Amino acid sequence: MSDNPLSIPNPKVDPSKTPRMRPDNTPDFNDRIEIGPTQLAYDEWEKVGLQCPDLPLMRQYRLDRIVKGLVERNLDGVLLFDPLSIRYATDTTHMQLWNGHNPFRACLVTTDGNMVLWEYGGLKYMSEYNPLVSEVRSGASFFYFATAQRTEEKAEAFAGQILELLKQRAGSGRRLAVDKIQIAGLRALEALSIEVEDGEELMERTRAIKGPDEILAMRCAIHACEASIVEMREFAHPGVTENDVWAELHKANIRRGGEWIETRILSSGPRTNPWFLECGPRIIGNNEILAFDTDLIGCYGMCTDISRSWFIGDGAPTQRQKDMHQIAFDHITTNAAVVTPGITFRELSDRGHQLPDAYIAQRYGARFHGVGLCDEWPSIKYREDWEEHGYDGVLEPGMMLCVEAYIGEVGGPDGIKLEDQLLVTEDGYENMVSCPFDPLLMG
């Protein structure tokens, strides 16, 4: 036993021993704070030869991307309230869905790479696994439920903290990008002569280009999602409800270390036309279409966005159903083939497969959209929507896109939804999805 009176008898962690590490280079400690994939996911990835990301390297890449964006825009820092941008900056998770409508967390990254996290109750241990978080504070809550008539007071106190940190890290600099701040907070910052710029533009552009370990993380997340879809398919049969089927996807996602699902977009039979109805208590009938969009936040917080349509029953699809599925398949595969670095968003809108007239009225909201921690910039519209909603840009290597199609005529008895997920490479694209299409509907 040590003679040092300050030593801890029988410490839980022996500093002389190197901790055992998991495949993603994080400590293999059963009681750790950090969430992540389960052994089921690791085993499945090992079986198919998937390499896990190096999470410390991924976190450093993301911080470097933010700092690069700040420097390029001549900004002194970025203040984040969006839970997913906080996740990007800190790789910490804490009640993200609750935080999405009760903004109690915030993160400030300054141009020198210093990162301050405002956490619930100032709980430092929630992020101690990421040494890139320089400091943990409290006091970012000024939404009405938490502060009521004291909202302005709390917002002013928070703004005072921001000014203090800017003086420490940026001297006289007060050019601050901010994303989703509430009104009282914005007014408090401006009252201190802080020049508020658009933080959402900065973070969307920053998050758009994925680094090597983010790509590995996405491959793992997609594989886990596809394994979950297999379990959902095995369960889906006539006589169960839409909710029953959707619950299988949730369960399988959580069992592998995934996190949540952003929507409930699964429908069957006549509820597949028009699109966007969420799953409910409807009992799936024999010989019906079941269609879904995963919108799944999986392992490592990565969004896997896959759509498939299945024929459920002991009969055979109609020719009309097979024709619709073929059109949807041709739409996403032909449009994917156009993807290459340097192509403009407008060219992606104009080129490739165009919908037959019967399906234009109920077309999906975008031909392509970005994906990462969630649906992200850009959203590339159909040419019919370009003048009102479109905006231009250029694809770069490292971007990830979803390519989508909904096929269903107005007043039709059902519809087909398909979607794949692509990686923009140096010389084209890679389809990251291997989830099979329904062989009955493929004809």
N, C-alpha and C positions, 0 to 999 in steps of 0.2 A: 504494500500500500504506500502511496506517495506521502512524503513528509509535508507537502505543500498544504497549508490549512484551507486554501481556496479550491483544492481539487474536488472533483465530484466522484464519490464512490460508485463503482459499478456503472459507468456512463453507458447510455444506450448506443452511442456511436463511438467506436474506437478510432481515434484520429490516426493511429499508426497503420490501419488497414485500409487498403483501397476498396471502395464499395463495389459490389458486383453491379454490372450495367446491363440494361435491357438493350434489345437490338437497335433502338433509336438513340442510344448514347445518353440515356437518363438512368438515374439510380434505380436498381431493382430492390425497392424497399416497400414492403407490403403496406405500411401505414403512412405512406407519403401523402402530402397535400396535393401534389400535381396529379391531375387526371390523365388518362391516356388509354391506349388500346389494351384489351384484355389478352390473356394467354391464348384464347381461342383465335383471335385475329392474328397474333404473332405466328401461331402454328400453321394457320391457313396460308399466310404469306410465305413462310419458309417452304411449305410444300410445293408451291408453284414458282419458287425462286425469286420472289420479290424482295428488293432491297429496301430497308426502312430508311427514313430520313435521319440525318444527324441533327437533332433538335437544337443543340447549342449553336451550330453553324447556321441553321435556318433563322434563328432569332437574330443573330448578328447581321445576316444578310438583310433582313427586314429593317432593322434600325439603320443600317447604312443606306438603304433606299430612301428612307424618310429624310435623313440628313442631306442626301444628295438633292432631293426635291426642294428642301428648304434653301439650300445654297443657290440652286438654279433660279429660284424665284425671289432671291434677295430678301428672305424672311428671317426673322429672329427666332421663331419657334412655331409649333403647331399645338393647339389645344383641342383635345379629342373628347367627345362625349358619346359618339356612336360606339356601341358595345363591340362591334366587329372590327372597327379601326383600333379600339383599345386592345382587342385580342391580337391584331396584327402587330402592334407596337410592342406589347408586353408578353404575349403568349400566355396571358392569365385568363382564367374563367371564373366568374363569380356571379351566379344568379343572372345569367345573360338575358333571358327572356323577361324576367321581372325588371331588370335594368333597362330594357328597351322601352318601357313606358313609365319608369320611375328612375330618372337619370341621377343616380347617387354616385357613380364612378366618373372619373375624368383622368386624363393623362396629358402631361405637357412634355414635349420633346423639343429641346432647344438645338440650335445649329451646332453647338459643340458636342452633341451626342448625349447630353445629360437627360435622364428620363425620370420624371416624378409621377407617381401614381396616387390618386385620391381613391382610397378604398373604404368600404363600409366599416365604420368605427375605427378607421386607421389601422386595421389589422395587418401588421407587417408579415405575419407568417403565411398569408394567402399567396404571396408572390415571392417568397424567399428562395424558391428553386431557380429563379431567373436573376442572376447577378447584374444583368443590364438595367434592371430597375434600381436607380440610384437612391431613391428616397420614397417613403410611403407616408402620406398625410391623410387627413380627414377634412370634411367641410365642403364637399362639392355638391351637396344637396340643397337645392332651392326650388323644388317643385312643390305645388300647393299642399299636397297630402302631408309632406314632411314639415313644411315651414309656415303654411297659411299666411297670416297677416305679418309674419316676420320674413317673408320671402325677400323683400328688397334688402333688409338688413343682412341676411345670410349671403345674398348675391354680392353685396358690396364687400363683405369680409373675404369672400373667395377671390374676388377681383384684386383685392389688396395682396393676397398671396401671390397671384400671378405677376403683379407689378414687382413685388419683392424679388421673385425668381428671375424675371427679365433683367432687373438691375444687376443681379449677381452674375448671370450667365452671358448677358448681351450688352452690358454697360448702358449706354443711352438708347439702345435699340428698342423700339416698341412696335415693330411690324409683326403682327401675330396672326397666323391663319387659325381659324376656328371652324369646326364643322357644325354639329347639331346642338347648339347652346339654346337655352330658353331666353325669353325676352328680357327678364330681369337681369340675367347674367350679361347679355350683350350690352344693355344700357350701362351697367356698372363698369364694364371694361372701357367703353367709349368715354365715360365720365372721367376716367383716369388718363385720357389722351392716348390710349392704346389704339393703334391703327389696325382695325380688324379686316383681314382678308379672307378669301374663300378657302377654307380647309378641306371641304368636301372634294373640290377639284384636285387638290394636291394628293389626297389619300386615294382617290379612285385611280388616278394616273400611276401613283406609286405602287399600288397593289396589283396593277394590271400585268406587270412583267414578273413572271415567276422564276425564282432561282432554282438551282439544281435540286436542293433538298425539298423545296415546295413541290416540285414535280414528282419526286419520289413519294412524298406524303400524299399527293393526289392519287397516284397509282394505287397505293395501299388503301386509301379511302374508297376508291371506285371498286376495288376487288371486294372489300367488305360489304359494300352496298349491293353488289351483284350476288354475293352469297346470301344476303338477306332477301333479295328478290326471289331467289330460288326457293327459299322457305315459304315465301308468300305464295308463289305459284303452286307449290305442292298442296297448300291449304285451300286454295280457291276452287270452289265447286258449287254447283247449284244447291240452293237451300241455306247457304250461310249469308250473312249480311255483308254489305260493303264495309261496315265498321269492323266486322270480324277479320276481314282480309287485311285491312289497313293496320290493325293492331299487330298482325304478324310481322309487318315491316318494322314497326316501332320496336317490338320486342327484339327482333334479330339485330337491329342497329345498336340498341343499348347493350346487348350481350357481347358485342364486339368492341365496345368502347366508343361508339358513336354518341352523338349528343342530343339532337332533337330534329324535328321535321318542321319546316317553315309553313307548310300548308297542309290541307287534307284533300288534295285533288285526286280523287279516285271515284269513278262512277261506273254504272253498269246499265245495260239495256238502253231504254229511251233517255236515261239521264246523261248519256254520253253526247247528246245533241240537244242544245248547243253545249259547248265546252265550258269549263271552269266551275261546274257544280262540285261541291265538296262531298265527301262520303258521308253516308247517313245510315239509317236503319233499314234501307231497302233490302229485301231478300233477293238474291241473284237467281234469276230463272234459268231454266235449261235452254241451251243453245242461244246464248246472248254474248254480246261484246262486253268485256271488262277492260277499262282503260285507266291509266294512272300516270302521274308525274311525280317522281320521288321528292324533289325539292329537299333533299336530305342533308343535314349537317352531320357528317360522319366523323370518323377517326381524325384526330389532329385538327378538328374544327373545319375540315375541308368540305365544301358543298359538292355533292354528287347529284347531278340533275339529269335523270334518265327517264324517258317515257316509252312505254310499250302498250300495245293493245293485244288482248288475248281473246280467243274464242272459248267460252266456257260451256260445256255440255257434251252429250253423247252423239250429237248429230254432226253436221258439216256446215261450214259457213256458206252463205249465199254467194253467188257470183258478184253481186253488188258489193258485198263486204270485202271480198278478195280484191276487187278492182280498186276500192278506196285505199286499202292497205298498200297496194302496189304503187299508187300515186304518192302516198305519204312516204314510202320507202324511196322511190325515185327522187322525191323532193329533197330529202335530207342527204342522200348519198351524192346526188348531182351537185347540190349546193356546197357540200363539204369539199368536193373535188376542186372548187374554185379557190379555196383558201390557200393563200401563200403570202409570205412577208412582202410588204410593199404595196399590196392591193388596197385600194381605198374602200371605205364603207359604202360609198355610192356605187362603186363597181360591184361590190357584193350584193347590193340591192338589185342592180340591173341585170347582172349576169346569172348564169345557172338556170335552174328549173323554175318556170313560172306556173302558177296554179291554173288549172282549167277554170273557165268562167263560173261554173256551177259552185265552186268552192271559195271564190274570192270574198264573198260577203261575210263568211264566218272564218276568215283567215286568222291565224294566230297573231299575237301582238308584235312579234318580231321574227325576222328570218334567222337572226343570230343574236346572242347576247353573251357578254363576258361572264366568267365564273371563277370563283376562288374560294373565299370564305363564305360567300353567298353569291346571288346574282349580282354582277358588277358591271361597270362600264366596260365596253360600250353596249348600247342597244341599237341594233342595225335593222331598220324597218323595211317593210315591203315597199316596192316602188309606188304602189297606190297611196301609201301614207307618207311618202318622202317630203312632199312640200309642206305638210302640216307638222310633222313630227321628226323628220330625219335630221341628222347632223353628220358631218363628214369627219374623217380621220384616216389613219393608216395602220394596218396590221404590222406588228413587230414580232420577231421570234420571242418565245416565252409567254406570249399571251395564250389564254385558254378561252375557247368559245363553245357555246352550245348551239347546235343547229336543230331547228324545230319545224314541225308541221302538224297542223290540225286539218283533217279532211272530213267535212260533213256539210251537206247542202242545207239550206234554210228549210225547216220543216221536215227534215229527214228523220228516219226512225232511229238512227244511231250514228256514231262517228268514230274516227280513228285518230289517235294521238301517238306520235313517234318523236324521239329526241335522242341525239348522241352528243358526246362531249369530246372536243377536239383540242389538241395542242398545236399551236403554230410553231413550226420548226424552221431551221435555217433555209430549207429549200422547198417547203410545202406545209404539210400538216400530218399529224398522226391521230387516228381515231383511238381514243383511250378506252373506249367501251367495247366489251366483248359479249355483253348480254344478248342472247339470241332473240331473234324475232319469232313470232308464233308460226310454226311450220304449216299449220292448217290455213292461216290467213295468207301465208306466202304462196299457197297454191301448189 
